[in-house]
Amino acid sequence: MKRFLAVGAGSILLLAGCSSDTVSVGAVETPQTDAKIIRISFNQPESNPQYIALEEMGERLKERTNGAYEVLIYPSELLGAQRESMEMVQVGAVDMAVVVGSLMENLVDEFAVFNLPYVFYSKEHQLDVLQNPEIVDDLYASVEDEGMKVLGAFHGGVRNVYNKDKPVETPDDLAGMKIRIIDSDTNIQMMSRMGGTGTPMGQGEVYTAIQSGVLDGGENNELIFSNLNHSEIAPYYSYTQHLMVPDYIIGHKNFVDGMSDEHQEIFMEEIQLAVNHQVELFDAEVEQAVQKAEEVGATFNEVDMDVFQEAVAPVIQSKLSTPESEKLYNDVQAAAESFK
């Protein structure tokens, strides 16, 4: 098991104000209220389906608990990138965050199984696995020693590569390209096998990095590609479909355990409703994102999927190094049979 030990400056700043009813976080002030404010760190803009689902969850939670709780979401990396957000949840500087699955493997190795290329057959398969207690309960419980709980998991879309130079059809086309990836050993190995050079970087820095030539492109779903305007500077979007990484909703353990049994039951019901609603919103948003990207000149192309799957196969084998990870992978593959 691996642990984050450092707490960033943003965490310290937030912690400094936690004893007051009115908390300042950078330039943002939390309103004074008798309700318990649930602070959520989020790395995407307010238009993102996950943000919308969490905001609506907060409204329902407030109503169902007679005003005992209010949700305050800090979007667009206002409190820092996802790595910093995870650290802040661990120490209780914020109550909740949404973090990409690739970061979770830095805490517990077995999370890497859900981040492997081509591990999920479809969105439906992924959601079935992530909501199956027989598959995920032990894995989710494994981070409680790190000070946090996994409350649920959003569908994070299907990730594909995009770049500023040309369509990608085979791994040879990615040769020499520096592609932004989420910081994890799995992703670094994967991008190398796919033909490019994986460069970890916070999402908020990617646009400028591509624009200045530090990066040649990135890899993400169509929604992020369009909404963060990467389509303007890296217009070649290629459907490698290499990853379907979950986005985990994590909460500080003491915050969740400190709820009454009644409120905790309501809270978890609302988390599940948020997950389901986000899926409904996501598909429609992707269609609009593709149209928006095409309007500014982006192009979308298919790839030789078999070649990419063959290229990354060694990454899968290298990550199934323990009986626990091998069993988890086999359970995921067995669950896929219902969706083929």
Buried (B, 14 or more C-beta within 10 A) or exposed (E): EEEBEEBBEBBEBBBEBEEEEEBEBEEEEBEEEEBBBBBBBBBBEEEBBBBBBBBBBBEBBBEBBEEBBBBBBBBBBBBBBBBBBBBBBBBBBBBBBBBBBBBBBBBBBBBBBBBBBBBBBEBBBBBBBBBEEEBBEEBBEBBEEBBBBBBBBBBBBBBBBBBBEEBBBBBEBBEEBBBBBBBBBBBBBBBBBBBBBBBEBBBBBBBEBBBEEBBBBBBBBBBBBBBBEBBBBBBBBBBBBBBBBBBBBBBBBEBBEEBEEEBEEBBBBBBEBBBEBBBEBBEEBBEBBBEBBBEEEBEBEEBEEEBBBEBBEEBBEEBBEEEBBBBBBEBBBEBBEEEE
